[in-house]
C-alpha cells in the first residue's frame, strides 16, 4: 500500500502493512503493529491505536495526534513532529533521534527508554511524563521545554512536574529559555486548546537573543 490513499477507519487489523509515502487519514483503535509509515505527509489522528515496532522515519506529521496509543519500540528518527500530540501515550523504548519536535506534547506519556539524541525539543511539553535515566536527552535541544506541573484555573493539580535531570543528558544538551518566545502560560493555553498555535506564529528568530551568533543557553550543573 505504498503511496496509497487510506480513508478514515476504525478497528482495522493492518499489522505489518507498508504505508510509506501514503496519504493517511484518521485511524482509531487500529492494529498497526510493525506497520511502516516512512516519509508520509499527514496531520491525521492515530488515536487508541497499537503501533508497537512501527516505523515513522522521515515522516512529516505536523499537528498529528497520537493520543492514548501504544507505540512501544517505534522509530520516529528524523521525523517532523512539530505540534504533534502524544498525550497519555506509551512510547516506551521508542526513538526520536534527530527528530524535530518543536511544541510537541508528551503530556502524561511514558518515555522510559526513549531515545531523543540530537532531537529538537524546543518548546516541547513534558508535564506528567514518566522518565528516568534510560530516557536519553544527550545532544537534544530542550530550550523553552516545559517540565512544570499543570493545574487548572481552580488550582487543581492535573499533572505533576517532571525533573529533566532524572533523565540522561550531557554537555551538549541545551536547557534554558529564549525571551523571544511567547509567554509560557500563553503557549500552554494554546496547547490545551483544540486549535493550537497558528501556522506562522510558532517562533521568533533568536538572532536578537544570541551571543556570538549562537543562541544563548542555560545548562544544568
C-alpha positions as CSV (number, residue, x, y, z in Angstrom):
1,X,0.0,0.0,0.0
2,X,3.0,2.3,-0.5
3,X,1.9,5.8,-1.7
4,X,-1.8,4.7,-1.4
5,X,-4.7,6.8,0.0
6,X,-6.1,5.5,3.2
7,X,-9.6,6.7,4.2
8,X,-10.6,7.2,7.8
9,X,-11.1,3.9,9.5
10,X,-11.8,2.2,12.9
11,X,-10.8,-1.2,14.3
12,X,-8.8,-2.5,11.3
13,X,-6.1,-5.1,11.5
14,X,-3.3,-3.5,9.5
15,X,-0.4,-5.2,11.2
16,X,2.8,-5.2,9.2
17,X,1.4,-3.1,6.2
18,X,3.7,-0.7,4.4
19,X,2.1,2.7,4.1
20,X,5.4,4.5,3.2
21,X,4.7,7.7,1.2
22,X,0.9,7.1,1.6
23,X,-1.8,9.7,2.2
24,X,-3.0,8.7,5.7
25,X,-6.4,9.8,7.1
26,X,-7.6,9.4,10.7
27,X,-7.3,5.9,12.3
28,X,-9.0,4.9,15.5
29,X,-8.4,1.7,17.6
30,X,-6.5,0.0,14.7
31,X,-3.8,-2.7,15.0
32,X,-0.7,-1.1,13.3
33,X,2.0,-3.2,14.9
34,X,5.2,-3.2,12.8
35,X,3.5,-1.0,10.1
36,X,5.7,1.3,8.1
37,X,4.8,5.0,7.7
38,X,8.1,6.2,6.4
39,X,8.1,9.5,4.5
40,X,4.3,10.1,4.9
41,X,2.9,13.6,5.0
42,X,-0.2,13.9,7.2
43,X,-1.9,15.7,10.0
44,X,-4.1,12.7,10.8
45,X,-5.2,11.4,14.2
46,X,-4.0,7.9,15.1
47,X,-5.8,7.5,18.4
48,X,-6.2,4.5,20.6
49,X,-4.1,2.5,18.1
50,X,-1.4,-0.2,18.8
51,X,1.7,0.8,16.9
52,X,4.5,-1.1,18.6
53,X,7.6,-1.5,16.4
54,X,6.1,0.8,13.8
55,X,8.3,3.0,11.7
56,X,7.8,6.7,11.0
57,X,11.3,7.6,9.7
58,X,11.4,10.9,7.9
59,X,7.6,11.3,8.3
60,X,6.1,14.7,8.3
61,X,3.4,14.7,10.9
62,X,3.0,18.3,12.0
63,X,0.0,18.6,14.3
64,X,-0.9,14.9,14.2
65,X,-2.5,13.4,17.3
66,X,-1.4,10.0,18.6
67,X,-3.1,10.2,22.0
68,X,-3.7,7.2,24.2
69,X,-2.0,4.9,21.9
70,X,0.6,2.1,22.5
71,X,3.7,3.0,20.5
72,X,6.5,1.0,22.1
73,X,9.8,0.4,20.4
74,X,8.7,2.6,17.4
75,X,11.1,4.6,15.2
76,X,10.5,8.4,14.6
77,X,14.1,9.0,13.5
78,X,14.4,12.4,11.7
79,X,10.6,12.8,11.7
80,X,8.9,16.2,11.7
81,X,6.6,16.1,14.6
82,X,6.1,19.8,15.2
83,X,3.0,20.4,17.4
84,X,2.1,16.7,17.4
85,X,0.5,15.3,20.5
86,X,1.3,12.1,22.3
87,X,-1.0,12.7,25.3
88,X,-1.0,9.7,27.7
89,X,0.7,7.6,25.1
90,X,3.0,4.7,25.9
91,X,6.2,5.4,24.0
92,X,8.4,3.1,26.0
93,X,11.7,2.4,24.1
94,X,10.8,4.5,21.0
95,X,13.4,6.5,19.1
96,X,13.1,10.2,18.3
97,X,16.7,10.6,17.3
98,X,17.3,13.8,15.3
99,X,13.6,14.4,15.1
100,X,12.0,17.8,15.0
101,X,9.7,18.1,18.0
102,X,9.1,21.8,18.4
103,X,5.9,22.4,20.5
104,X,5.3,18.6,20.6
105,X,3.3,17.5,23.6
106,X,4.4,14.4,25.6
107,X,1.8,15.2,28.3
108,X,1.5,12.2,30.6
109,X,3.4,10.0,28.2
110,X,5.6,7.0,29.2
111,X,9.1,8.0,28.0
112,X,11.1,5.2,29.7
113,X,13.9,4.0,27.4
114,X,13.1,6.7,24.7
115,X,16.0,8.0,22.6
116,X,15.9,11.7,22.0
117,X,19.5,12.1,20.9
118,X,20.0,15.2,18.8
119,X,16.3,15.9,18.7
120,X,15.0,19.5,18.6
121,X,12.5,19.6,21.5
122,X,12.3,23.4,21.6
123,X,9.1,24.3,23.5
124,X,8.1,20.6,23.9
125,X,5.7,19.8,26.8
126,X,6.6,17.1,29.3
127,X,4.3,17.7,32.3
128,X,3.2,14.4,33.8
129,X,5.5,12.4,31.7
130,X,7.3,9.3,33.0
131,X,11.1,9.3,32.5
132,X,14.3,8.0,34.2
133,X,18.0,7.6,33.3
134,X,17.0,5.4,30.4
135,X,15.4,8.5,28.8
136,X,18.2,9.8,26.6
137,X,18.4,13.6,26.0
138,X,22.0,13.7,25.1
139,X,22.6,16.4,22.5
140,X,19.0,17.4,22.5
141,X,17.7,21.0,22.4
142,X,15.3,21.5,25.3
143,X,15.2,25.3,25.0
144,X,11.8,26.5,26.4
145,X,10.6,23.0,27.1
146,X,8.1,22.8,29.9
147,X,8.5,20.3,32.7
148,X,6.3,22.1,35.2
149,X,3.2,20.8,36.9
150,X,-0.1,21.7,35.3
151,X,-3.1,23.0,37.2
152,X,-6.5,24.1,36.1
153,X,-7.7,27.6,36.7
154,X,-9.2,26.5,40.1
155,X,-5.7,25.3,41.2
156,X,-6.4,21.6,40.9
157,X,-3.4,19.5,40.0
158,X,-3.8,17.9,36.6
159,X,-0.2,16.7,36.0
160,X,2.9,16.5,38.2
161,X,6.0,18.4,37.3
162,X,9.0,16.4,36.0
163,X,12.7,16.9,36.8
164,X,14.6,16.6,33.5
165,X,17.7,15.8,35.4
166,X,16.2,12.5,36.2
167,X,16.9,11.6,32.6
168,X,20.2,11.1,30.8
169,X,21.8,14.3,29.4
170,X,25.3,15.5,28.6
171,X,27.3,18.8,28.0
172,X,25.6,19.1,24.6
173,X,22.1,19.0,26.0
174,X,20.6,22.5,25.8
175,X,18.3,23.8,28.6
176,X,17.1,27.3,29.3
177,X,14.7,30.0,28.0
178,X,14.6,32.2,25.0
179,X,12.9,35.5,25.8
180,X,12.0,35.9,22.1
181,X,9.3,33.3,22.6
182,X,5.7,33.7,23.6
183,X,4.9,33.8,27.3
184,X,4.9,30.3,28.7
185,X,1.3,30.5,30.1
186,X,0.1,31.7,26.7
187,X,1.8,28.7,25.0
188,X,0.3,26.3,27.5
189,X,-3.2,27.7,27.0
190,X,-2.8,27.2,23.2
191,X,-1.5,23.7,23.7
192,X,-4.7,22.7,25.6
193,X,-7.0,24.4,23.1
194,X,-8.2,22.5,20.1
195,X,-6.6,24.8,17.6
196,X,-3.1,25.1,18.9
197,X,-0.7,27.7,17.7
198,X,-1.5,29.2,14.3
199,X,0.9,28.4,11.5
200,X,3.4,31.2,11.1
201,X,3.2,32.2,14.7
202,X,5.3,29.4,16.2
203,X,8.7,31.1,16.7
204,X,10.5,34.3,16.6
205,X,14.1,34.3,15.3
206,X,16.7,34.0,18.0
207,X,19.1,36.3,16.4
208,X,18.2,39.2,18.7
209,X,19.0,36.9,21.7
210,X,22.2,35.4,20.6
211,X,25.8,35.5,21.8
212,X,28.5,35.4,19.0
213,X,25.9,34.3,16.6
214,X,24.7,31.4,18.7
215,X,21.5,31.2,20.8
216,X,22.2,31.7,24.5
217,X,21.6,28.6,26.5
218,X,21.5,27.6,30.2
219,X,22.9,24.2,31.2
220,X,22.2,22.3,34.4
221,X,25.2,21.9,36.7
